[in-house]
Amino acid sequence: MVPMSALSLDLSALQQRPLFTSDLRVDSHDLVAREFSDHGLKWCGGPVATSLSKVRVRQLQLFMLQYGAEVEIRPRPFDDFVLVHLSLSGTAEMVSDGVPIRLPAGAAALIAPRHNLHMRWQQGARQLILKVPCQLLRAWAPELLVGDSTFAHPLLPLSAGQGQQWHFLMQSLLHVSQQAVESTAHARWVDHMESNVALFLASCAQSVPVPAAPLLDAGADKLLPGAHGDVRRLDRLDAYMRSRLCAPVALEDLARAAGVSVRGLNMLCQRHHGESPMALLRNMRLDAVRARLQERRGHCVTDAALEFGFGHLGRFSSYYRERFGELPSQTAGN
């Protein structure tokens, strides 16, 4: 993708509507998750300086988000909305179901729901994010959908020309967000603007060929990256892991549940999650421990760790702190 030249945007509407600012890792994760979806957040370097601002038009919501530090973000597949990221500063790298893109400053891309997404934001990266409900797309841009709710492209980068038009659309929405709805005619005009956003995204999608049907990779027990077979295998793996959070699990068990060899499972998890199957299971169990400690303040950390399969408490605490930026005793309030 050729980076587009960055255009000046008046961001005062967002700067006047901060949701929060924080230099705490845990707060940063929890508050961002409320607006988008639950996610793994790994801090890779640099000072934490998270800020999130938000304005609403009618059905559309605009956010400005930065973490300050370099971060890796692994959202759980979100549902019933799409995101369009515009990189205001820094670079964001994204991979969705094996499809990679890079967003330098000024570039934009649509992120479809129901896909496995992995993002890496460099230190100082700041994103303007539009949250578009699928209901709006189904009403005005059904061309974006295959069937009722499936998107042909997990990631859709905007070309340089499309990106410039996107800048203008975002500036218009930012200005409209500051205006009070004073009449029925004004409300209809705002609705018309939102429908134009949906139609514009549909026109961008139609300019990109729909990916061909996946091909079998001879000599391997997997489909090529981005294939629907990968999604089915990952769904089976996820369901099996969640059913065995409190039970002993071997790598061979995970491979059997996904329907691939151990080698194929490692390749599948590295391609879509960037980590090994056992690391994926460990992080899922860490998330379960954290949820338990948050639900039951003062709950015994040792009991929660043992319940979800962590027999070595020293390693458990180290893993927990790396994932959440605090010790489990801090989460429990002990």
ABEGO torsion letter per residue (X at the ends): XBBBBBBBBBAAAAAABBABBBABAAAAAAAAAAABBBBBBBBAEEBBBBBBBBBBBBABBBBBBBAGBBBBBBBBBBBGBBBBBBBABEBBBBBBGGBBBBBBBGBBBBBBBGBBBBBBBBBGBBBBBBBBBAAAAAAABAAABBEAABBABABBBBBAAAAAAAAAAAAAAAAAAABBBABAAAAAAAAAAAAAAAAAAAAAAAABBBBBBBBBBBGBABBBBGBAAAAAAAAAAAAAAAAAAABBBBAAAAAAAAGBBAAAAAAAAAAAAGBBAAAAAAAAAAAAAAAAAAABBGBBAAAAAAAAGBABAAAAAAAAAAAAGBBAAAAAGX
